[in-house]
Amino acid sequence: MSTHTLDTLGLKCPQPILKVAIKAKELQPGDILEVMADCHSFPDDIKAWCSKTNKTLLVCADEGSGKFKAQIQF
């Protein structure tokens, strides 16, 4: 199990989720992906993506200044 990071700052919907989907192909069960995003729809989008793909959204936190950090367990 390892932790990976993905910086999607500056990308707008749907690009952050597309980047997550691409990165997901590289991850193993138990891995954690930490995603930074500043797209206003990211919290809702990542919740929907996790639900659709049966991944566990550990946290999606507002980091202030319009930035969000999500942790997804695979």
C-alpha distances in whole Angstrom, upper triangle without the diagonal:
4,7,10,14,16,20,23,25,29,28,30,29,28,26,23,22,23,21,18,19,19,15,14,15,13,9,7,8,5,5,8,11,13,17,20,23,27,28,30,29,25,25,26,25,21,22,24,21,19,21,22,19,18,15,15,16,15,18,20,22,26,25,29,31,30,26,23,20,17,14,13,10,10
4,7,10,13,17,20,22,26,25,27,27,26,24,21,20,21,18,16,17,17,14,13,14,12,9,9,10,8,5,6,9,11,14,17,21,24,26,28,27,23,23,25,24,20,21,24,21,19,22,23,20,19,15,15,16,15,17,19,21,24,23,27,28,27,24,21,17,16,12,12,10,10
4,7,10,13,16,19,22,22,24,24,23,21,18,18,19,16,14,16,16,12,12,14,12,9,10,11,9,6,5,6,7,11,14,17,21,22,25,24,20,20,22,21,18,19,21,19,17,20,22,19,18,15,14,14,13,14,16,17,20,19,23,25,24,20,17,14,12,9,10,9,10
4,7,10,13,16,19,19,21,21,21,18,15,15,16,13,11,13,13,9,10,12,10,9,11,13,11,8,6,5,6,9,11,15,18,20,23,22,18,19,21,19,16,18,20,18,16,20,21,18,18,15,15,14,14,15,16,17,19,18,22,23,22,18,16,13,12,10,10,10,11
4,7,10,12,16,15,18,19,18,16,13,14,15,11,10,13,13,10,11,14,12,11,14,16,14,11,8,6,5,6,8,11,15,17,20,20,16,17,19,18,15,18,20,17,16,20,21,19,20,16,16,14,14,14,14,15,17,16,19,20,19,15,13,10,10,9,10,12,13
4,6,9,12,12,14,15,15,12,9,11,12,8,8,11,11,8,11,13,12,12,15,17,17,13,11,7,6,5,6,9,12,14,17,17,13,15,18,16,13,16,18,16,16,19,20,18,19,16,16,15,15,15,14,15,16,15,18,18,17,13,12,10,10,10,11,13,14
4,6,9,9,12,14,14,11,9,11,12,9,10,13,13,11,14,16,16,16,19,21,20,17,14,11,8,6,5,7,10,12,15,16,13,15,18,16,14,17,19,17,18,21,22,20,22,19,19,17,17,16,14,15,15,14,16,16,14,11,11,10,11,12,14,17,18
4,6,6,9,10,11,8,6,9,10,8,9,12,12,12,14,17,17,17,21,22,22,19,16,12,11,7,6,5,8,9,12,13,10,13,15,13,12,16,17,15,17,20,20,20,22,19,19,17,18,17,14,15,15,14,16,15,13,10,10,10,11,13,15,18,19
4,6,8,11,13,10,8,12,13,11,13,16,16,15,18,21,20,21,24,26,25,22,19,15,13,9,6,5,5,8,11,13,11,13,16,15,14,18,19,18,19,23,23,23,25,22,22,19,20,18,15,15,13,12,13,12,10,8,9,10,12,15,17,20,22
4,7,10,12,10,9,13,14,12,14,17,18,17,20,23,23,24,27,29,28,25,22,18,16,13,10,7,6,7,11,13,12,15,17,16,16,20,21,20,22,24,25,25,27,24,25,22,23,21,18,17,16,15,15,13,11,10,12,14,16,19,20,24,25
4,7,8,6,6,10,10,10,12,14,15,15,18,20,21,22,25,27,27,24,21,17,16,12,10,8,7,7,10,11,10,14,15,13,14,18,18,17,19,22,22,22,24,22,23,20,22,20,17,18,17,17,17,15,13,12,12,14,15,18,19,22,23
4,6,6,7,9,10,11,13,15,16,17,19,21,23,23,27,28,28,25,23,19,18,14,12,9,8,5,8,9,9,12,13,11,13,16,16,16,18,21,20,21,24,22,23,20,22,20,17,18,17,17,17,16,12,12,13,15,16,19,20,23,24
3,5,6,7,9,11,12,13,15,16,18,20,22,22,26,26,27,24,22,19,18,14,13,10,10,7,8,7,7,11,11,9,11,14,13,13,16,18,17,18,21,20,21,19,21,20,16,18,17,18,19,18,14,14,14,15,15,18,18,22,22
4,6,6,6,9,10,11,13,15,16,18,20,21,24,25,25,23,21,18,17,14,14,11,12,9,11,9,9,12,12,8,10,13,12,11,15,16,15,16,19,18,20,18,21,20,17,19,19,20,21,20,17,16,15,16,16,18,18,21,21
4,6,5,6,9,10,10,12,14,16,18,19,22,24,24,22,20,16,16,12,12,10,11,9,12,11,10,13,14,11,12,15,15,13,16,18,17,17,20,19,20,18,21,20,17,19,19,20,21,20,17,15,15,15,15,17,17,20,20
4,5,5,6,9,10,11,12,15,16,17,20,21,21,19,16,13,12,9,9,7,9,8,11,10,7,11,12,9,9,13,13,11,13,16,16,16,18,16,17,15,17,16,14,15,16,16,18,17,14,12,11,12,11,14,14,17,17
4,5,5,6,9,10,10,13,15,15,18,19,20,18,16,12,13,10,11,10,12,10,12,10,8,10,11,7,7,10,10,8,10,13,12,12,15,13,15,13,16,16,14,16,17,18,20,20,17,15,13,13,12,13,12,15,15
4,5,5,6,9,10,11,14,15,18,19,21,18,17,14,15,12,14,12,15,13,15,13,11,14,14,11,10,14,13,10,13,15,14,13,16,15,17,16,19,19,17,20,20,21,23,23,20,18,16,16,15,16,15,17,16
4,5,5,6,8,10,12,13,17,18,19,16,15,12,12,10,11,11,14,13,16,15,12,15,16,12,11,15,15,12,14,17,16,14,17,15,17,16,18,18,17,19,20,20,22,22,19,17,15,14,13,14,13,16,15
4,5,5,6,9,10,11,14,15,16,13,12,9,10,8,11,11,14,13,16,14,11,13,14,11,9,12,12,9,10,14,13,11,14,12,13,13,15,15,14,17,18,19,21,22,19,16,14,13,11,11,10,12,12
4,6,5,7,10,10,13,15,16,14,14,11,13,12,14,14,17,16,19,16,14,15,15,12,10,13,12,9,10,13,11,10,13,11,14,14,17,18,17,20,21,22,25,25,22,20,17,16,14,14,12,13,12
4,5,6,8,10,13,15,17,15,15,12,14,13,15,16,19,18,21,19,16,18,19,15,14,17,16,12,14,17,15,13,16,14,17,17,19,20,19,22,24,24,26,27,24,21,19,18,16,16,14,15,13
4,5,6,7,11,13,14,11,11,9,11,10,13,15,18,18,21,19,16,18,19,16,14,17,17,13,13,17,16,13,15,13,15,15,17,18,18,20,22,22,25,25,23,20,18,16,14,13,12,13,11
4,5,5,8,10,12,10,10,8,11,12,15,16,20,19,22,20,17,17,18,15,13,15,15,11,11,14,13,10,12,10,12,13,15,17,17,20,22,23,26,27,24,21,19,16,14,12,10,10,8
4,6,8,11,13,12,13,12,15,15,18,19,23,22,25,23,20,21,21,18,16,18,18,14,14,17,15,12,14,13,15,17,19,21,21,24,26,27,30,30,28,25,22,20,18,16,13,13,10
4,7,10,12,10,11,11,14,15,18,20,23,23,26,25,21,22,23,20,18,20,20,17,16,19,18,15,16,14,16,18,19,21,21,24,26,26,29,30,28,25,23,20,18,16,14,13,11
4,7,8,6,8,8,12,14,17,19,23,23,26,24,21,21,22,20,17,18,19,16,14,17,17,13,14,12,13,15,16,18,19,22,25,25,28,29,27,24,21,18,16,13,11,10,7
4,6,6,9,10,14,16,20,22,26,26,29,27,23,23,24,22,19,20,21,17,15,18,18,14,14,12,13,16,16,19,21,24,27,27,31,32,30,27,24,21,18,15,12,10,7
4,6,9,11,15,17,21,23,27,27,29,27,23,23,23,22,18,19,19,17,14,16,16,13,12,10,11,14,14,18,20,23,26,27,30,32,30,27,24,21,17,14,11,8,5
4,7,10,13,16,20,22,26,26,28,26,23,22,23,22,18,18,20,17,14,17,18,14,13,10,10,12,12,15,18,21,24,25,28,31,29,25,22,19,16,12,10,6,5
4,7,10,13,17,19,23,24,26,24,21,20,22,20,17,18,19,17,14,17,18,15,14,11,11,12,12,14,17,19,22,22,26,28,26,23,20,16,14,10,8,6,5
4,6,10,13,16,20,21,23,21,18,17,19,18,14,15,17,15,13,16,17,15,14,10,9,10,9,11,13,15,19,19,22,24,23,19,16,13,10,7,5,4,6
4,6,10,13,16,18,20,19,15,15,17,15,12,14,16,13,12,15,16,14,14,11,10,10,10,11,12,14,17,17,20,22,20,16,14,10,8,6,5,6,8
4,7,10,14,15,17,17,13,13,16,15,12,14,16,14,13,17,18,16,17,13,12,10,10,9,10,11,13,13,17,18,17,13,10,7,6,4,6,9,11
4,6,10,12,14,14,10,11,14,12,10,13,15,13,13,16,18,16,17,14,13,11,12,10,9,11,12,12,15,16,14,10,8,6,5,6,8,11,13
4,7,10,12,13,10,11,14,13,11,14,17,15,16,19,20,19,20,17,17,14,14,12,10,10,10,9,12,12,11,7,6,5,7,9,12,15,17
4,6,9,10,7,9,12,11,10,13,15,15,16,19,20,19,21,18,18,15,16,13,10,10,10,10,11,11,9,6,5,7,8,12,13,17,19
4,6,9,7,10,12,12,12,15,17,17,18,21,22,22,24,21,21,17,18,15,12,11,10,10,10,8,6,4,6,9,11,15,17,21,22
4,6,5,9,10,10,11,14,15,15,17,19,20,21,23,21,21,17,19,16,13,13,11,12,12,11,8,8,8,11,12,16,17,21,23
4,6,8,9,10,11,13,14,15,17,19,20,21,23,21,21,18,19,16,13,12,10,12,12,11,7,8,9,12,13,17,18,22,24
4,6,6,6,9,10,11,12,14,16,17,18,20,19,19,16,18,15,12,13,12,14,15,14,11,11,10,13,13,16,17,20,22
4,6,5,6,8,10,10,12,14,15,16,18,16,16,13,15,13,9,11,10,13,14,14,10,9,8,9,9,12,13,17,18
4,6,5,6,9,10,11,12,14,16,16,15,14,10,12,10,6,8,9,12,13,14,11,10,7,9,8,11,12,16,18
4,6,5,6,9,10,11,12,14,15,15,14,11,14,12,9,12,12,15,17,18,14,14,11,13,11,14,14,17,19
4,5,5,6,9,10,11,12,14,13,14,11,15,13,11,13,14,17,18,19,15,14,12,13,11,13,13,16,17
4,5,5,6,8,10,10,12,10,10,8,11,10,8,12,13,15,18,19,16,14,11,10,8,10,9,12,13
4,6,5,6,9,10,10,9,9,7,10,10,8,12,14,17,19,20,17,16,13,12,10,11,10,12,14
4,6,5,6,9,10,10,11,10,13,13,12,15,17,20,22,23,20,18,15,15,13,14,12,14,15
4,5,5,6,8,8,10,9,13,14,13,16,18,20,23,24,20,19,16,15,12,13,10,12,12
4,5,5,6,5,6,6,10,11,11,15,18,20,23,24,21,19,16,14,11,11,8,9,9
4,6,5,7,8,8,12,13,14,17,20,22,25,27,23,22,18,17,14,14,11,12,12
4,6,8,11,11,15,17,16,20,22,25,27,28,25,23,20,19,16,16,13,14,13
4,6,9,11,14,16,16,20,23,25,28,29,26,24,20,19,15,15,11,11,10
4,7,9,12,15,16,20,23,25,28,30,27,25,21,19,15,14,10,10,9
4,6,9,12,13,17,20,22,25,27,24,22,18,16,12,10,7,6,5
4,6,9,11,15,18,20,23,26,23,21,17,14,11,8,6,5,7
4,6,7,11,14,16,19,22,20,17,13,11,7,6,5,6,9
4,7,10,14,15,19,21,20,17,13,11,7,5,6,7,10
4,6,10,12,15,18,16,14,10,8,5,5,7,10,13
4,7,9,12,15,13,10,7,6,4,7,9,12,15
4,6,9,12,11,9,6,5,6,9,12,15,18
4,6,8,7,6,5,7,9,12,15,19,22
4,7,7,5,5,7,10,13,16,20,23
4,5,6,7,10,13,16,20,23,26
4,6,9,12,15,19,22,25,28
4,7,10,13,17,20,23,26
4,7,10,14,17,20,23
4,7,10,13,17,19
4,7,10,13,16
4,6,10,13
4,7,10
4,6
4
